[in-house]
Amino acid sequence: MTQFAVYRNPSSQTKADYPFLLDVQSMLFEDLQTRVVIPLTRAPALTKYPLAYLTPTLSLDGEAYLLMTPQLAGIARADLGPQAGSVADQWKVILAAVDFLVRGF
């Protein structure tokens, strides 16, 4: 499993609203049986500052998704399934959002 890999949401209850989960966990913790993920959504309504900084728009396969940073969660790595994509090229925006959530600036 790699940092910034994207997986299809396995939850039948939430996958309509959050079709993908982004793995943000460092590779230093590869041996853990859980991964830290952030849901991705297509909802375009959350675009005002500071939400724009906290929930930036990411591009995945030509589609725009919002990174729902406040919904950061842990999931069993076995539940993630196969990798569906990667947003590693957008790592600066992702880490800035996580940092903003944790530190507030």
N, C-alpha and C positions, 0 to 999 in steps of 0.2 A: 504494500500500500504506500502511496506517495502523497506527500503534502500537495495540496491544491488539486487533487484528483476529484472528479465529479462522479457521483453515483446516482442512479435512479432511486427515488424514495420508495422503500419497500412497504411503507404503511398504507394500508387501504383507506384509513381514516383521513390522512393528510396529503396524500400524493396529488390530489386534484388541485389543491392550492399551492403546494410546494413540491413540484415534480422532481426536483433534484436536491441532493445534499452535497455540500462541499467539505471535503476533509481538510482541516486546517492544522492538524496535529503535526508537530515536528517529527522528523524521521529518527530523532534521538530516542523516541519512545515506541519504536517499532515492535518491541516485544510485548507491549501491553495488549490485552485482549479487547480493549475498547479504543474508539477513535473519537476525537472531538470534531463535530460537524456543524455547519451552518446551513439552514435551508435556503434555497433559491426560489423566488416566486416571479411571476410575470406581472403582478399587480403594479400598474404605473402610478397609482395615487400617492405613493409615499416619496415625493421628490423634493420637499422643501427642507431647507437647512434648519436645524442640524441633521435632520434625517438623511439628507443627500450624502452627508459625510459618513454617517453611521450605517446607512443602507445604500452603498454605491451600486450603480448599474454595472453589471459584468456582461461580457459578450461570450456566448457559448454556441458554437455552430451557427453563427450569424443571427442568433436570437438574443434579445436583451432580457436580462433577469436582474432582479434586485437581490442583493445579499442581505438576508434578514439577520444581521449580526446580533440583535438583542435575543434571538431565539437559539443562540449557541447551545449545544447539548452534546451529551455523550451517547454513543451507540455501540453495541457489540460489533466488532469488526466482521464477525460471521454473518451478520444481518445485512451488510452492505451490498453483497453480490459483486458482479463484475464492474469494472470501471467503465463509465459511459463517456468520459471526456476529461479535459484538463483546462484549467484557467491559470496555469503557472505563469504565463506571460503577464498576468495582471496582479502579481503578488504584492506590489507596493500598495495598491489601493485596498486590497484585502487586509493586509497587516495594519494599515492606517486605521481601518474601521474597527478592527479588534482592539487596537491600542486606544482608540477613542472610547470604546465601550468600557474598557478596564480603567483607564486613567482620567478620562474626561477631557482630554486635550490632545 
